[in-house]
Amino acid sequence: MNQLLAPITNLLRHILGFFYGFTHDYALAIILLTLLVKLVLHPLTRVQLRSMKAMQTLAPHIEALKRKYKEDPKALNQEMMALYRAHNVNPVMGCLPMVVQLPVLWALFRLLYSKDLFGGATVFGIPWLRLDEIPSRMYGSFSSHPEQLLVLVFPLLVAVTTWLQQRMSVTDPQQARLFVFMPIMVGYFGTLYPVGLSIYWIVSTVAYIFEYLIVVGRPHPMSVAPPKSQVPASRGPAPVPQGKKGARRA
């Protein structure tokens, strides 16, 4: 895995150094590098988001099919395939772009987590806050240096942005309940990782939220209209019921 990621990591390191060369601030360089990576990967993200939107629309109908054909897996599979074909949906397209993106994102994570990357560089010029500082290691100094509590803003923003992304992209109430603790857990991880990595996470998450709004739009309740594959074909006008008084005379 290290050999596979090494070329990507080295390329990202050079790009980070390039951005630092004219910003002279590693925090700004991280922001620019993150936005560049998001821009390069946006076509893949766009495909993934469109597939996600389509699957969210079909989710209630898929659940209905599972209930209807719970005793017949073969019929269930056939009906689901018909549902996908009727709506031109390919479930694989929701996962395939992520598989392509993961090596780049993991290489960027490894780069920002590596030691001595920033050489003691500070965050936006704050003298006591370094980019390689881990917030949990500063707990002991909060009583004598209360201004250092500012470092907790980064894990807090990690949690808040994760919550916003989750609230926007997870529209199924049942799934939302499963992920209710995710922002808290990710925010806790933010206290164990360097501040520079938290800046990447915050910027990347905010960028994803904008991508979601552009591609998918504002969150809305799932559609409950019957999908195309389940709409009965028209068979002409329905017969008009006639009472005794309206019956034709022979």
N, C-alpha and C positions, 0 to 999 in steps of 0.2 A: 504493500500500500504506500509506503514512504517513497519508493522509487517511482510509483505512478504519479504521486502528487508533487514530487520534487520540481519538475519543470514548471508546473503551474504556480507553485509557491514562489519560485525564483522570479518568474515573470511578474507576479503581483508585487514582490519586493522591489523590483526595479521601477514599477509604475508608482508605488508609494514614494520611493526616493525622488522620482521625477516631480511629483506633486509637492513634495517638501521643498524641492529646489527653488520654487518660485513663491510658495506661501510662507516658508520658514516657520511653519507650525504643523506639528505632526497631527494634532487633533483635526485641523482643517484638511490635511492630507488624507486622513482616514475617511472623512466625510466625502471628499471628492472621489477617492478610490471606490468606496461603497456605491456611490451613485453611478460611476462608470460601469461597474460590474452589473448593477441592476439594469442599466441601459443596454448593455451587450446581451444580457439574458432575457430582455423583455419579450422578444418574439416567442421564445419558449414559454415564458410566463403567460403570455396572451393565449396561446393554445391551451395551456393548462386551465386558465380561468374560464375560457369558453366551455370547455368540457365540464368543468365544475358547475357552471351555471345550468347547463343542460341536464346534468345528473340531479341537481337539486330540484329542477322542475319535474322530473320524472319520479323522484323518490316516493311520493305518496302512492303513485300507481304501481310502483315496484312492490311496495309493502302490501298493497291490495292483492297483487298477483301471488305473492308468497302465502298469504292467508287462504286464497282460493285454491291453490294447487299445492298445499303443504304435504299432501299425501302422494303427489305425483311429480317427482323431481324432473322427469323427462318433459312433461307438458309445461312445467314452470320454465325450464330453460328455453323451450321453443317460443313461449309467449314473450319472454323477456327479450329474446333476439328479434322477434317481430316488433316489439315496442321500440327497440333501439333503431332498427332499420326505418321504421315509420318516421322517426324524428331525426334521422341522420346523425345519430350519436354513436361514438366509438368510446366505450369505457376505458380502454387502454390509454387513450390520449390524455387522460387526467394524471397518469403515473409516468408515462414515458418522458415528458419534458423534465420532470423532477430527477429522473435517473441521470439525464444528461447534465443537469445543473449541479448535482451533488458534489462531484469532484472539485468544481470551481469553488463552491461555497465552503467545502471542508478545507480546501487549501487556504482560503482566506482566513478561516477560523484558526488554523494552525499557525499562520503567519502572525496574526495579531496576538496570539497566546504565547509566542516564543519569547524567551527571556533576552534581555539586553537589546531588544529591537530598537527601542526609542532612545537608548543612551541617557536615561534620566530626564527626558523631555517632560515638560509640565503641560497641564491641561489649560489651554487658553491663557497662559502666563501666570496662573495661580502658583506661587512659589512652593507651597507645601503639598501640592497635589500632582503626582506624576502619572503618566499614562500607564505605566506598568504597575501602579499601586493596586493592591487588592483590598477593597473596603473592609473585609472582615479582620484584617490585620491591624486596622486603625482603631478598633473598638477601645483598646486600653488608653488611648490618648484623648478620648473625647472629653473626659472630665477636666483635664488641664488645658485643652485646646478646643473649646466648643465650636469654633469656626470650622473645624474639620468635619462636623456633622454634614457639611455640604456634600461630602462624598456620597452620602446615602441618596442623593437626588438621582444618581445614575441607576442604581437598582430599582428605585421607585419608577423612573421613566421606562425602564425595561418592562416592568410589570404592567404599567398603564398602557403602553403601546401594544403589548401582547394582548391585553384584554380588549382593546379597540379592534384589533385585527380579528380576534376570535369572534367578537360580537357581530362583526360585519360579515364574515365568511361562513360562520356556522349558523345556518338558519333553521335547522331541525332542532326543536326544543329538547328532544331526547338526547341528541348528540351534545347539545350545549350543557346539559346537566353532567355529562360524562367528563367534560373538559373544564368544569367550573373552577378547579384548583390549579389549572395550568398556569395562569398569570402569576399566582402566588409562588409556585414552584420555580418558574423562570426568573422571577424577581429575586428569589433566594439565591439562585445560581449566580445572579449578578453581583452578589456580595462575595462570591468565591473566585470570580474572574477579574482580570485586570480592567481598569477603567476604559482603556482603549478598546477592548472587546465589547464593552457595554455601549460605547459610542457607535460602533459598527452595528450592533443589534438594533439600537433605537432608530438610526437612520435607515437601515434596511427595512425595518417594519413599517415606518412611516411611508417609505417609497412604495412598499407593497400595497398599503392602503390606498394610495393614489392610483396605482395600477388597477386595483380592484374597482374603484369608482369609475375609471375610464372605460374598462372593458365590460364589466358586469353591470355597473350602475349602483344606485342606492339599494340597500337590502330591502326586500319585500317578502311578504308571506308566500309560502309555496303555492303553486297553482293546484287547484283541485278539479279543474276541468278534465274530462276524459281525454286521454291521449288519442292520437290519430288511429292507432292500431286497434282501439277499442270502441271507436265510434261506429254504430251500425250503419250499413249502407242504406241509402234512400230507396224505398220501394214504391214510390208514388204516393199520392195523397191517401191519407187514412180514410176508410169508409165512414160516412156520416151516419151515426145511429138514427134510426127512425122509430118513432113510437107508433102506436096503433093508428093514431089519427093521420100520421104522415105517410103511412104505407101506401104504395101504389095500388090503384084499383086495377083489377084484371079487365 
